């Protein structure tokens, strides 16, 4: 999966299509991503010591990674990503490259 925590992503399909948000959490086993402000759901919460009143709260629900694309601020929209191995100081490491512009993400 080429999406990491802290990335800005664009929703490609579903009820939230066209929204952008910051990635809060990534679950690689289930290929689910938690995005800030996207796929908001209501949850009924019983009273606890932290929240003595309880009630209905709004939380983000995970989105499948196939419905997301990395958002490129230089393009102002979504972009596809490829991986490239670069050598820095004698060490090899993988970096993500924007397919349209060729710049490092």
Phi and psi in radians as a Rosetta constraint file:
Dihedral C 1 N 2 CA 2 C 2 CIRCULARHARMONIC -1.769 0.35
Dihedral N 2 CA 2 C 2 N 3 CIRCULARHARMONIC 0.200 0.35
Dihedral C 2 N 3 CA 3 C 3 CIRCULARHARMONIC -1.815 0.35
Dihedral N 3 CA 3 C 3 N 4 CIRCULARHARMONIC 2.334 0.35
Dihedral C 3 N 4 CA 4 C 4 CIRCULARHARMONIC -2.175 0.35
Dihedral N 4 CA 4 C 4 N 5 CIRCULARHARMONIC 2.844 0.35
Dihedral C 4 N 5 CA 5 C 5 CIRCULARHARMONIC -1.058 0.35
Dihedral N 5 CA 5 C 5 N 6 CIRCULARHARMONIC 2.325 0.35
Dihedral C 5 N 6 CA 6 C 6 CIRCULARHARMONIC 1.684 0.35
Dihedral N 6 CA 6 C 6 N 7 CIRCULARHARMONIC -0.248 0.35
Dihedral C 6 N 7 CA 7 C 7 CIRCULARHARMONIC -1.217 0.35
Dihedral N 7 CA 7 C 7 N 8 CIRCULARHARMONIC 2.728 0.35
Dihedral C 7 N 8 CA 8 C 8 CIRCULARHARMONIC -1.735 0.35
Dihedral N 8 CA 8 C 8 N 9 CIRCULARHARMONIC 2.227 0.35
Dihedral C 8 N 9 CA 9 C 9 CIRCULARHARMONIC -2.126 0.35
Dihedral N 9 CA 9 C 9 N 10 CIRCULARHARMONIC 2.789 0.35
Dihedral C 9 N 10 CA 10 C 10 CIRCULARHARMONIC -2.048 0.35
Dihedral N 10 CA 10 C 10 N 11 CIRCULARHARMONIC 2.305 0.35
Dihedral C 10 N 11 CA 11 C 11 CIRCULARHARMONIC -1.468 0.35
Dihedral N 11 CA 11 C 11 N 12 CIRCULARHARMONIC 2.128 0.35
Dihedral C 11 N 12 CA 12 C 12 CIRCULARHARMONIC -1.515 0.35
Dihedral N 12 CA 12 C 12 N 13 CIRCULARHARMONIC -0.606 0.35
Dihedral C 12 N 13 CA 13 C 13 CIRCULARHARMONIC -2.563 0.35
Dihedral N 13 CA 13 C 13 N 14 CIRCULARHARMONIC 2.860 0.35
Dihedral C 13 N 14 CA 14 C 14 CIRCULARHARMONIC 1.833 0.35
Dihedral N 14 CA 14 C 14 N 15 CIRCULARHARMONIC -3.018 0.35
Dihedral C 14 N 15 CA 15 C 15 CIRCULARHARMONIC -1.157 0.35
Dihedral N 15 CA 15 C 15 N 16 CIRCULARHARMONIC -0.429 0.35
Dihedral C 15 N 16 CA 16 C 16 CIRCULARHARMONIC -1.766 0.35
Dihedral N 16 CA 16 C 16 N 17 CIRCULARHARMONIC 0.383 0.35
Dihedral C 16 N 17 CA 17 C 17 CIRCULARHARMONIC -0.987 0.35
Dihedral N 17 CA 17 C 17 N 18 CIRCULARHARMONIC 2.317 0.35
Dihedral C 17 N 18 CA 18 C 18 CIRCULARHARMONIC 1.682 0.35
Dihedral N 18 CA 18 C 18 N 19 CIRCULARHARMONIC -0.197 0.35
Dihedral C 18 N 19 CA 19 C 19 CIRCULARHARMONIC -1.436 0.35
Dihedral N 19 CA 19 C 19 N 20 CIRCULARHARMONIC 2.692 0.35
Dihedral C 19 N 20 CA 20 C 20 CIRCULARHARMONIC -2.148 0.35
Dihedral N 20 CA 20 C 20 N 21 CIRCULARHARMONIC 2.703 0.35
Dihedral C 20 N 21 CA 21 C 21 CIRCULARHARMONIC -2.922 0.35
Dihedral N 21 CA 21 C 21 N 22 CIRCULARHARMONIC 2.935 0.35
Dihedral C 21 N 22 CA 22 C 22 CIRCULARHARMONIC -1.603 0.35
Dihedral N 22 CA 22 C 22 N 23 CIRCULARHARMONIC 2.431 0.35
Dihedral C 22 N 23 CA 23 C 23 CIRCULARHARMONIC -1.322 0.35
Dihedral N 23 CA 23 C 23 N 24 CIRCULARHARMONIC 2.198 0.35
Dihedral C 23 N 24 CA 24 C 24 CIRCULARHARMONIC -1.684 0.35
Dihedral N 24 CA 24 C 24 N 25 CIRCULARHARMONIC -0.604 0.35
Dihedral C 24 N 25 CA 25 C 25 CIRCULARHARMONIC -2.731 0.35
Dihedral N 25 CA 25 C 25 N 26 CIRCULARHARMONIC 2.570 0.35
Dihedral C 25 N 26 CA 26 C 26 CIRCULARHARMONIC -2.240 0.35
Dihedral N 26 CA 26 C 26 N 27 CIRCULARHARMONIC 2.232 0.35
Dihedral C 26 N 27 CA 27 C 27 CIRCULARHARMONIC -1.906 0.35
Dihedral N 27 CA 27 C 27 N 28 CIRCULARHARMONIC 1.802 0.35
Dihedral C 27 N 28 CA 28 C 28 CIRCULARHARMONIC -1.228 0.35
Dihedral N 28 CA 28 C 28 N 29 CIRCULARHARMONIC -0.581 0.35
Dihedral C 28 N 29 CA 29 C 29 CIRCULARHARMONIC -1.144 0.35
Dihedral N 29 CA 29 C 29 N 30 CIRCULARHARMONIC -0.777 0.35
Dihedral C 29 N 30 CA 30 C 30 CIRCULARHARMONIC -1.644 0.35
Dihedral N 30 CA 30 C 30 N 31 CIRCULARHARMONIC -0.072 0.35
Dihedral C 30 N 31 CA 31 C 31 CIRCULARHARMONIC 0.968 0.35
Dihedral N 31 CA 31 C 31 N 32 CIRCULARHARMONIC 0.767 0.35
Dihedral C 31 N 32 CA 32 C 32 CIRCULARHARMONIC -1.997 0.35
Dihedral N 32 CA 32 C 32 N 33 CIRCULARHARMONIC 2.571 0.35
Dihedral C 32 N 33 CA 33 C 33 CIRCULARHARMONIC -2.287 0.35
Dihedral N 33 CA 33 C 33 N 34 CIRCULARHARMONIC 2.352 0.35
Dihedral C 33 N 34 CA 34 C 34 CIRCULARHARMONIC -1.707 0.35
Dihedral N 34 CA 34 C 34 N 35 CIRCULARHARMONIC 2.063 0.35
Dihedral C 34 N 35 CA 35 C 35 CIRCULARHARMONIC -2.011 0.35
Dihedral N 35 CA 35 C 35 N 36 CIRCULARHARMONIC 2.339 0.35
Dihedral C 35 N 36 CA 36 C 36 CIRCULARHARMONIC -1.153 0.35
Dihedral N 36 CA 36 C 36 N 37 CIRCULARHARMONIC 2.148 0.35
Dihedral C 36 N 37 CA 37 C 37 CIRCULARHARMONIC 1.387 0.35
Dihedral N 37 CA 37 C 37 N 38 CIRCULARHARMONIC 0.155 0.35
Dihedral C 37 N 38 CA 38 C 38 CIRCULARHARMONIC -2.113 0.35
Dihedral N 38 CA 38 C 38 N 39 CIRCULARHARMONIC 2.489 0.35
Dihedral C 38 N 39 CA 39 C 39 CIRCULARHARMONIC 1.042 0.35
Dihedral N 39 CA 39 C 39 N 40 CIRCULARHARMONIC 0.923 0.35
Dihedral C 39 N 40 CA 40 C 40 CIRCULARHARMONIC -1.307 0.35
Dihedral N 40 CA 40 C 40 N 41 CIRCULARHARMONIC 2.356 0.35
Dihedral C 40 N 41 CA 41 C 41 CIRCULARHARMONIC -2.251 0.35
Dihedral N 41 CA 41 C 41 N 42 CIRCULARHARMONIC 2.660 0.35
Dihedral C 41 N 42 CA 42 C 42 CIRCULARHARMONIC -1.581 0.35
Dihedral N 42 CA 42 C 42 N 43 CIRCULARHARMONIC 2.452 0.35
Dihedral C 42 N 43 CA 43 C 43 CIRCULARHARMONIC -2.334 0.35
Dihedral N 43 CA 43 C 43 N 44 CIRCULARHARMONIC 2.290 0.35
Dihedral C 43 N 44 CA 44 C 44 CIRCULARHARMONIC -1.483 0.35
Dihedral N 44 CA 44 C 44 N 45 CIRCULARHARMONIC 2.154 0.35
Dihedral C 44 N 45 CA 45 C 45 CIRCULARHARMONIC -2.024 0.35
Dihedral N 45 CA 45 C 45 N 46 CIRCULARHARMONIC 2.238 0.35
Dihedral C 45 N 46 CA 46 C 46 CIRCULARHARMONIC -1.405 0.35
Dihedral N 46 CA 46 C 46 N 47 CIRCULARHARMONIC 2.734 0.35
Dihedral C 46 N 47 CA 47 C 47 CIRCULARHARMONIC -1.066 0.35
Dihedral N 47 CA 47 C 47 N 48 CIRCULARHARMONIC 2.367 0.35
Dihedral C 47 N 48 CA 48 C 48 CIRCULARHARMONIC -2.304 0.35
Dihedral N 48 CA 48 C 48 N 49 CIRCULARHARMONIC -3.137 0.35
Dihedral C 48 N 49 CA 49 C 49 CIRCULARHARMONIC -1.190 0.35
Dihedral N 49 CA 49 C 49 N 50 CIRCULARHARMONIC -0.608 0.35
Dihedral C 49 N 50 CA 50 C 50 CIRCULARHARMONIC -1.228 0.35
Dihedral N 50 CA 50 C 50 N 51 CIRCULARHARMONIC -0.724 0.35
Dihedral C 50 N 51 CA 51 C 51 CIRCULARHARMONIC -2.172 0.35
Dihedral N 51 CA 51 C 51 N 52 CIRCULARHARMONIC 1.441 0.35
Dihedral C 51 N 52 CA 52 C 52 CIRCULARHARMONIC -1.156 0.35
Dihedral N 52 CA 52 C 52 N 53 CIRCULARHARMONIC -0.365 0.35
Dihedral C 52 N 53 CA 53 C 53 CIRCULARHARMONIC -1.473 0.35
Dihedral N 53 CA 53 C 53 N 54 CIRCULARHARMONIC -0.534 0.35
Dihedral C 53 N 54 CA 54 C 54 CIRCULARHARMONIC 1.278 0.35
Dihedral N 54 CA 54 C 54 N 55 CIRCULARHARMONIC -2.609 0.35
Dihedral C 54 N 55 CA 55 C 55 CIRCULARHARMONIC 1.922 0.35
Dihedral N 55 CA 55 C 55 N 56 CIRCULARHARMONIC -2.842 0.35
Dihedral C 55 N 56 CA 56 C 56 CIRCULARHARMONIC -1.798 0.35
Dihedral N 56 CA 56 C 56 N 57 CIRCULARHARMONIC 2.163 0.35
Dihedral C 56 N 57 CA 57 C 57 CIRCULARHARMONIC -2.016 0.35
Dihedral N 57 CA 57 C 57 N 58 CIRCULARHARMONIC 2.760 0.35
Dihedral C 57 N 58 CA 58 C 58 CIRCULARHARMONIC -1.917 0.35
Dihedral N 58 CA 58 C 58 N 59 CIRCULARHARMONIC 2.191 0.35
Dihedral C 58 N 59 CA 59 C 59 CIRCULARHARMONIC -2.286 0.35
Dihedral N 59 CA 59 C 59 N 60 CIRCULARHARMONIC 2.845 0.35
Dihedral C 59 N 60 CA 60 C 60 CIRCULARHARMONIC -1.453 0.35
Dihedral N 60 CA 60 C 60 N 61 CIRCULARHARMONIC 2.424 0.35
Dihedral C 60 N 61 CA 61 C 61 CIRCULARHARMONIC -1.846 0.35
Dihedral N 61 CA 61 C 61 N 62 CIRCULARHARMONIC 2.652 0.35
Dihedral C 61 N 62 CA 62 C 62 CIRCULARHARMONIC -1.174 0.35
Dihedral N 62 CA 62 C 62 N 63 CIRCULARHARMONIC 2.663 0.35
Dihedral C 62 N 63 CA 63 C 63 CIRCULARHARMONIC -2.085 0.35
Dihedral N 63 CA 63 C 63 N 64 CIRCULARHARMONIC 2.510 0.35
Dihedral C 63 N 64 CA 64 C 64 CIRCULARHARMONIC -1.199 0.35
Dihedral N 64 CA 64 C 64 N 65 CIRCULARHARMONIC 2.463 0.35
Dihedral C 64 N 65 CA 65 C 65 CIRCULARHARMONIC -1.106 0.35
Dihedral N 65 CA 65 C 65 N 66 CIRCULARHARMONIC -0.434 0.35
Dihedral C 65 N 66 CA 66 C 66 CIRCULARHARMONIC -1.229 0.35
Dihedral N 66 CA 66 C 66 N 67 CIRCULARHARMONIC -0.292 0.35
Dihedral C 66 N 67 CA 67 C 67 CIRCULARHARMONIC -1.601 0.35
Dihedral N 67 CA 67 C 67 N 68 CIRCULARHARMONIC 0.104 0.35
Dihedral C 67 N 68 CA 68 C 68 CIRCULARHARMONIC -2.134 0.35
Dihedral N 68 CA 68 C 68 N 69 CIRCULARHARMONIC 2.667 0.35
Dihedral C 68 N 69 CA 69 C 69 CIRCULARHARMONIC -2.421 0.35
Dihedral N 69 CA 69 C 69 N 70 CIRCULARHARMONIC 2.605 0.35
Dihedral C 69 N 70 CA 70 C 70 CIRCULARHARMONIC -1.121 0.35
Dihedral N 70 CA 70 C 70 N 71 CIRCULARHARMONIC 2.456 0.35
Dihedral C 70 N 71 CA 71 C 71 CIRCULARHARMONIC -1.676 0.35
Dihedral N 71 CA 71 C 71 N 72 CIRCULARHARMONIC 2.228 0.35
Dihedral C 71 N 72 CA 72 C 72 CIRCULARHARMONIC -1.794 0.35
Dihedral N 72 CA 72 C 72 N 73 CIRCULARHARMONIC 2.063 0.35
Dihedral C 72 N 73 CA 73 C 73 CIRCULARHARMONIC -1.210 0.35
Dihedral N 73 CA 73 C 73 N 74 CIRCULARHARMONIC -0.506 0.35
Dihedral C 73 N 74 CA 74 C 74 CIRCULARHARMONIC -1.244 0.35
Dihedral N 74 CA 74 C 74 N 75 CIRCULARHARMONIC -0.582 0.35
Dihedral C 74 N 75 CA 75 C 75 CIRCULARHARMONIC -1.527 0.35
Dihedral N 75 CA 75 C 75 N 76 CIRCULARHARMONIC -0.450 0.35
Dihedral C 75 N 76 CA 76 C 76 CIRCULARHARMONIC 1.343 0.35
Dihedral N 76 CA 76 C 76 N 77 CIRCULARHARMONIC 0.439 0.35
Dihedral C 76 N 77 CA 77 C 77 CIRCULARHARMONIC -2.918 0.35
Dihedral N 77 CA 77 C 77 N 78 CIRCULARHARMONIC -2.977 0.35
Dihedral C 77 N 78 CA 78 C 78 CIRCULARHARMONIC -1.313 0.35
Dihedral N 78 CA 78 C 78 N 79 CIRCULARHARMONIC 2.735 0.35
Dihedral C 78 N 79 CA 79 C 79 CIRCULARHARMONIC -2.509 0.35
Dihedral N 79 CA 79 C 79 N 80 CIRCULARHARMONIC 2.657 0.35
Dihedral C 79 N 80 CA 80 C 80 CIRCULARHARMONIC -1.496 0.35
Dihedral N 80 CA 80 C 80 N 81 CIRCULARHARMONIC 2.717 0.35
Dihedral C 80 N 81 CA 81 C 81 CIRCULARHARMONIC -2.223 0.35
Dihedral N 81 CA 81 C 81 N 82 CIRCULARHARMONIC 2.413 0.35
Dihedral C 81 N 82 CA 82 C 82 CIRCULARHARMONIC -2.115 0.35
Dihedral N 82 CA 82 C 82 N 83 CIRCULARHARMONIC 2.884 0.35
Dihedral C 82 N 83 CA 83 C 83 CIRCULARHARMONIC -1.888 0.35
Dihedral N 83 CA 83 C 83 N 84 CIRCULARHARMONIC 2.519 0.35
Dihedral C 83 N 84 CA 84 C 84 CIRCULARHARMONIC -2.451 0.35
Dihedral N 84 CA 84 C 84 N 85 CIRCULARHARMONIC 2.472 0.35
Dihedral C 84 N 85 CA 85 C 85 CIRCULARHARMONIC -1.640 0.35
Dihedral N 85 CA 85 C 85 N 86 CIRCULARHARMONIC 2.190 0.35
Dihedral C 85 N 86 CA 86 C 86 CIRCULARHARMONIC -2.099 0.35
Dihedral N 86 CA 86 C 86 N 87 CIRCULARHARMONIC 2.767 0.35
Dihedral C 86 N 87 CA 87 C 87 CIRCULARHARMONIC -2.002 0.35
Dihedral N 87 CA 87 C 87 N 88 CIRCULARHARMONIC 2.131 0.35
Dihedral C 87 N 88 CA 88 C 88 CIRCULARHARMONIC -2.208 0.35
Dihedral N 88 CA 88 C 88 N 89 CIRCULARHARMONIC 2.035 0.35
Dihedral C 88 N 89 CA 89 C 89 CIRCULARHARMONIC 1.044 0.35
Dihedral N 89 CA 89 C 89 N 90 CIRCULARHARMONIC 0.609 0.35
Dihedral C 89 N 90 CA 90 C 90 CIRCULARHARMONIC 1.482 0.35
Dihedral N 90 CA 90 C 90 N 91 CIRCULARHARMONIC -0.019 0.35
Dihedral C 90 N 91 CA 91 C 91 CIRCULARHARMONIC -1.935 0.35
Dihedral N 91 CA 91 C 91 N 92 CIRCULARHARMONIC 2.437 0.35
Dihedral C 91 N 92 CA 92 C 92 CIRCULARHARMONIC -1.704 0.35
Dihedral N 92 CA 92 C 92 N 93 CIRCULARHARMONIC 2.431 0.35
Dihedral C 92 N 93 CA 93 C 93 CIRCULARHARMONIC -2.604 0.35
Dihedral N 93 CA 93 C 93 N 94 CIRCULARHARMONIC 2.655 0.35
Dihedral C 93 N 94 CA 94 C 94 CIRCULARHARMONIC -1.523 0.35
Dihedral N 94 CA 94 C 94 N 95 CIRCULARHARMONIC 2.417 0.35
Dihedral C 94 N 95 CA 95 C 95 CIRCULARHARMONIC -2.270 0.35
Dihedral N 95 CA 95 C 95 N 96 CIRCULARHARMONIC 2.705 0.35
Dihedral C 95 N 96 CA 96 C 96 CIRCULARHARMONIC -1.619 0.35
Dihedral N 96 CA 96 C 96 N 97 CIRCULARHARMONIC 2.349 0.35
Dihedral C 96 N 97 CA 97 C 97 CIRCULARHARMONIC -2.106 0.35
Dihedral N 97 CA 97 C 97 N 98 CIRCULARHARMONIC 2.336 0.35
Dihedral C 97 N 98 CA 98 C 98 CIRCULARHARMONIC -1.234 0.35
Dihedral N 98 CA 98 C 98 N 99 CIRCULARHARMONIC 2.248 0.35
Dihedral C 98 N 99 CA 99 C 99 CIRCULARHARMONIC -1.201 0.35
Dihedral N 99 CA 99 C 99 N 100 CIRCULARHARMONIC -0.626 0.35
Dihedral C 99 N 100 CA 100 C 100 CIRCULARHARMONIC -1.352 0.35
Dihedral N 100 CA 100 C 100 N 101 CIRCULARHARMONIC -0.788 0.35
Dihedral C 100 N 101 CA 101 C 101 CIRCULARHARMONIC -1.729 0.35
Dihedral N 101 CA 101 C 101 N 102 CIRCULARHARMONIC -0.396 0.35
Dihedral C 101 N 102 CA 102 C 102 CIRCULARHARMONIC 1.419 0.35
Dihedral N 102 CA 102 C 102 N 103 CIRCULARHARMONIC 0.081 0.35
Dihedral C 102 N 103 CA 103 C 103 CIRCULARHARMONIC -1.529 0.35
Dihedral N 103 CA 103 C 103 N 104 CIRCULARHARMONIC 2.766 0.35
Dihedral C 103 N 104 CA 104 C 104 CIRCULARHARMONIC -1.312 0.35
Dihedral N 104 CA 104 C 104 N 105 CIRCULARHARMONIC 2.388 0.35
